[in-house]
Amino acid sequence: MSPSTHLARPLRIGMIGAGTVGGGVYEIIMSRLGGSSPSKTSSPASNTPIITKICVRDASKPRDFHIDSSCTQIVTDVQSILNDSEIDLVVEVAGGVTFAKDAVYASLKSGKSVVTANKALIAENLEEVVQLLNDANEGTKKSVMFGYEASVCGGIPIIHTLQSGYKGDIINEVQGIVNGTTNYMLGKMEEGVDYDEVLKEAQDLGFAEADPTADVEGHDVRAKIAMMAKLAFGTTVPIETIPCMGITNISVVDFEYAKSMGCTIKLIGTAVRQSQFGEHDGALSVYVSPKLVPNHHLLASATGAGNAVVIDSANLGTASYTGPGAGRYPTANSIVADIMRVADNTCPTVPFPLSSDIEIDNNYVSAFYIRISFQDGLGIVRSVGELAESQGVSIHSILQHPITDRMAADTVVKTEACKFSQVKALCDLIEKEDFTLCAPVFMPMISEY
């Protein structure tokens, strides 16, 4: 889209999907930004956006937002959007990685800009999307742009921040609470509610899906941290290589121990340069795991379904970004921000501006928390110590609440910094011991700062 197009006519949008987020996008564009009455725009230097077509599966289904039929046509065939030469921008809010992927790819190939909230599509096909965008911009005189602000952290503008806010800086680490469902659940568990009960509550409230696997097993966070790692470090990390632990093994007893250590527990996606010869000069590690977080840490402040991202960099030191991670208007707001960047010709044609060949080593280093459930007996501490020594794991301390049931007790081992593979091997060995009741629960710990 050339700058001369700005005053010629409105930016015409075809939107795929009309659910919760799509409804929010429509309301903001058509009501608040004057899309139904382009002459009322307060920004004459920009193309006023107007949604001219919405593609849905069932045109007769009632919507919970008003559609202005004088401006917007409801269609059920996505080709009516893709083949419409008058449409400049496709907004994809349908979700999924099949139909949505085909629609996004076809849009880019036809020279239409795209705005999407689809983190799974981007994370699983990152290099393909970038190549399609490059090809589209080589084969057309107008700028084909790609906005995906809403794909990570809902209403927090973290994508735009990583794209442009650190151009003169060097990022060392990105840590994020980027799934509101699990943050809500962990908060309730900290209050003493059991996992199964809080999962049902989250489903009843609409936070968790009927099949909660993507949330509780960390898959949603994995897709998002892969994208943030690409933005921060320029390295594409295949999501299937990212170590991913969810929250299904966390219990109320873990929060009791965490509290005694002045900590809480959060599900966090991490991308960090390890230190080899100096500070943060080594390989890139990307992983998803519950973490013990000191109560004074910035990430500990994210409550309810909120999201938070903490970035450590050479120039800024530690900076945090917090806000709503989901919801109709927070997510729609991020989509509309991308739409307006397309209208103003400021949305990037290169969505991931950095490229690097930093080595990837997801066998990350951290201090770890290990909870062992056991049947009480003699020599247990000695056995755990010997097993730890066999794997090169140094024990920092051992915590144990008073034993009230000798047949089912718990103890916690805190390790010094070691590799993920070492603590995993240690826990596998402990699980095989006669005194162990179940697989030990382990998670990395955020160090004091």
N, C-alpha and C positions, 0 to 999 in steps of 0.2 A: 504494500500500500504506500504510494508516494505521498509526500507532505501536501502536494497540491490537491489531493483528494479530500482533505479535511473539511473544507467549506462547501464541497460540492453537494453532498447528500449525507443522510444519516448512515451510521455503521449498522448494517443489517445482519442480524444474528439468527441462526438456526439453533435451537436448543434441543438436545436429545435427552429425554427424561423430564418428568414433571412431578417428582416426589417432594419430600420435605425440603431439601436444599434447592431443587429447581423452582419450587414455589417461592422461596425467599428471594432467589435471583430475579424472578419475574417481577415481584412486587417492588424491589428496589429499582430495577431498571425502568419499569414502565410507570411507576408512580413517583418515586422520590427524585429520579433523575430526568423526569419529563419525557420518557420514551413514548408515551401515548400522545404527547403534544410537543413535538420536537422544537417548535418555535419558542417554547418556554425555557429552553436550556440556559443556564447561567454561565456556560463555558463556550462561547462562540468560537474559540480557537480549536475546539475539538469536534469530532464527529459525535453527534448525539446518538447513543446506541438505541436500537429498537429491535425487539424480538419479533420477527415476522412469522416464524414457524416454530412449532413445538412438535417433536415426534414422540408419540406414546404408543404403548401396546394396545390400549383400549380407549378409543376416543370417547366412548359413552360413559366412562367411569367418572363419578363426581370428583371434583378437585376442591381442596380446601383453600384455594385462592381464586380471585376473580380474573378471568382471561378476557381481555378486550378484543372481541371478535372483529372489530373494525380495523384492527392493526395486526392481529395475530391469527394465523391459521393452524388448526390442530390437524396433524397428519399421522398416519400409522406406517407409512413406508419411508424409511430413512433416505431412500434415493431421491425423494422429492426435496430434501435438503442438500444432499451431496451434489445433485445435478443442477441445482438452481444457481445460475451464474450471478444473480443479484445478491446472493448471500456471501458476506465477506468473512464471517467468523462463525465457527461451530463451537458451541458450549456443550461439553459432554458431562452429564451428571446422572447417567444411567447406572454406572458401576459395572463390575464384572470385568473379565479379561477375554471375552470371546466376541460378542456383538459389539461391545464398546471399542475393542481393539480394532476391529474391522472398520468401524465408522471413523475413528481417529486417523488411521492409516490412509483411508480413502480421502479424507478431508485434506490432509497434508499433500497427498499426491495431486489433488486437484487445485492446489494453490490457495487453499483457505487456511487462515490462521485458526488455532485451536486453543481453547481454555478448558482445562479438565481438573477434577478433584480426585482422579483415579490413581492412587498411589501404587496399587498392585500392578496395574498396566505399565506404569513407568518403571518401577523397580525391576520387574521381570523382563522388560524389553528395552532397557535404557539405551543401549548402543544402537538398536534398530531405530528408535525414535529419533535420536540425534542424527543418524544417517539420512533418514527420510526428510528431516528438516533441512539438512544441508543440500540434499538433492533438489528439494522444492525451491530453495532460494537460488540455486544455480540455474534453474530452468524457468524462472519467471522474473519480470522486471519489478514486481511489487515485493514487499517484505512479507514473508510468511513467518508468523510469530507463534510462540508456544508458551502459554502461561499455565502454571500448575501450583500456584500459591496455596490453594485450599487442600492440596493433597497431604500436607503435613501440618499438624497442630491447628487445624480448623481456622480459627480467627486470628492466630498469632502470625504476623508477617515474617516468618522465619526464612522462607525461601528467598524472598527479595533481599532480606538482610544478608544472607550468605552469598547471594549473587553479586551484590554491589557494596555492602558495608564493610568488607574486609579486604578491599583491593590492595591496600598498601600495608597489609598486616600479614602475619603468619599464624595460622591457627594450629594449636597444639592438640586440643581435645574438644570434642563435642559430646555432651551427655544430655539425654532428653527423656523426660516423662511425656510420652507422646501418644498414650492410649488412655482416654478418660475412663473407659469401662473398668479396667484393672486398677486404676488409681482410686476410683470410687470403692471398689471391692476391698482393696487393701486397707483403705481408711476405716471401713466398717469392721474388718477383722482386727484392726488395732483397738477397736472399742470392745472386742470380745466376742464378736459374732463369728460362728464357724463358717468355713468355706462354702459348704453346700447351701447353707441358709442364705448367705449373702449373694451367691450366684443366682438363686431363685429370685431374690429381691431385685437384683439388677435386671433380670429378664422381665420381671413384672413392671418395672419402671421404664422399660424400653432402652436401657443402656446396653444390655447384652442381647445378642441374637439367640434364637432357639438353639442353634448350634454355635456355642461360644468359642470354638476351637481357635479361630484366628486371633481372638483377643487374649484368652487365658493362656494359650501356649506361646504367645509372644510373636506370632507370625506377622501381625499388623505392625508391631514395632520394628521388626526386622526389615520390612519393606521401606519404612520411613528412614531408618538409620542408614540404610544403603544409599538412599538418595542424598541425605545430608553429608555422608562421607564423600560422595562424588563432588558435591559442591564445595566442601571444605578443603579437600585434599587433591581433587582432580583424578582420583583413582576409582575405576569401576570395580566394585566388589560383588561378585556373583552371590545372590542372596542364599543359594543353597550351600555356600561355604561358610556362612556366618553362624557361629555357635549360638544356639537359641534355647534358653530355658524360660519357661513360663512360671505361673504362680500356683499351679495345681498342687504342688507339694508343700506349699507354705501353710502353716497352721497358727492358731492363736498362741501356742507355746513359743513360737519364734518371735512373736511380738513381745512376749513377756521377757525373753532374754534380751531382745533389742532394747527394750525400755531400761533394763538394768545397766546397759552400756551407754545410755544417753543417745540412742539411735531410734530410727524408724526404718521401715522397709518399703522400697519403691521398685517398680519394674522399670528398668532404664535401658535405653539403647545407647551404646558407647562407640565412638570412633576416636582413637587416640594414637598419636605417634609414640612409639616406645623409645626409651633412651638407650643408645648403644655406646657411643663414645662421649656424648654430651647430653644436654637436656633435649629430649624429643627430636632426636636426629636419626632414629632407627626406623624399623618397619611399622606399617600401619596395622593396628588391630581393630577389628569391628566385631561387636558381639552384643547379645541381648540377654539380660539376666536380672532377676531380683537382686537388689543390693542393700546392704546395711548402710544407711545414710545418717550421719550425725545430725542431731536435731537443729543445730545452728547452720547447717548447710543450706544454700539457696534452694536446692531441690526439695528439701523437706517441707518447704512452705506451700507446695502445690497440694491442695486439698480437693475433696469431692471429685468431680469429673474434670478438674482443671488440668492443663498441660504446662510444662516448664522446660526450657532449654537453657543450659549453662555452657558457655563457650570460653575456653581459655586460649588466649592469644598473646603474641609477643608485645604488641602495642597497648592493647586494652587491659591486659590481665584477665580478670574474671568478669564476664558480663552475663546477665540473665535476662530471659524473655519469658514472660508468663501471661496466661490468659485462658479464655475458653477454648477447649480443643475440639469441640463439636457443637452441634445445634444448628437450627435453621438459619438464623441471621448471622451468627459468627462465621459460619462456613460460606454462606452466600456473600458476605461482605468481602471475603478474600477473592472469591470468583469475580465479583464486580470490580474489585481493584485491578485484577488482570484485564478485564474487559476494557476498562478505561485506559490502561496502558497500551492496549492494542489500538484504541481509538486515537490516542495521542502519539502513536508510533514510537513509544518508549519501551514496549515489551520486548524482551530479548529475542533475537532470532537464533541466538546460541544459548540454550537454556542451562547448560552446564559449562560455564566459561573456562574452568581450569582443566588442564590435562597434565598428568604426571605419570611417571613409571615407578612410583614409590612401591617398594616390596610390600606384599601383604603377608602378615603372619598373625593369624587369628588365635594362636596359642598364647593368649594374653597373660600378662603378669599382674598379680594383685595379692594383697592379704585376703584370706578367706575365713568365713564363718562356716563351721561344720557342726551340725546337730546330730548326735548319735542317740538313737532310741535303743535301750538295752534292758536285759534282765540282769539284775544286780548280782555281783559275785566278786571273788578275789582276782586281782591281777588285770583288771580291765584297762586301767590307765597305763600300766606298763605295756600291755599288748598294743594299745593305740600308739604309744610312743615309739615302739619298735617298728611298727608298720610305717609310721611317718618317716622314721630314719631311713627305712629301706627305699623310700621314694624321694629322698632328698628334701623332705618338707620339714622346716623348723617350726616347732610349736611356740607360739608367743605366750599363750595362757590357756587355762582350762576353767570353765565356769560350770557350776552345778547348783541348781536349786535343791533345797532339802528333799530327800526321797520320802514320798508318802506311800508308794506302792513298789516294793522291791521287784515285782514281776514286770513292771512297765515304768521305767524311769528314763530321763533324758539328761545328757550332758553336752556341753558345747566346747569345741576346740577352736581357738583363734590361732591362725597360722601367721608366720612372717610372710613377706612377699614371695610368691612362688608361681610357677606356670600353671595354667588351667589344666593341662594334661597331667601334671603331677598330683594335683588335688583330686582330679577325677580318678586316677589310678588308685590313690590312697582310699577313697571312698568305696571303690569296687572291692578292695581287699577287706575293708572293715565290714562290709555287708556279708562277707562269707564267714565271719567269725560266729561261733556258737552263741555268744552272748547278744548278738545284734538282732533286733526284732524286725527291722525293715531297712531299706536303703537309706543311708545318711542323707540329710538335706544340706546342701552346701551352696554358698553364694559369695561373690566378692564383696569387699568392704571398701567404702570410700574413706580415704585417709583424712585425718584432721588437717586443717589448713588455717 
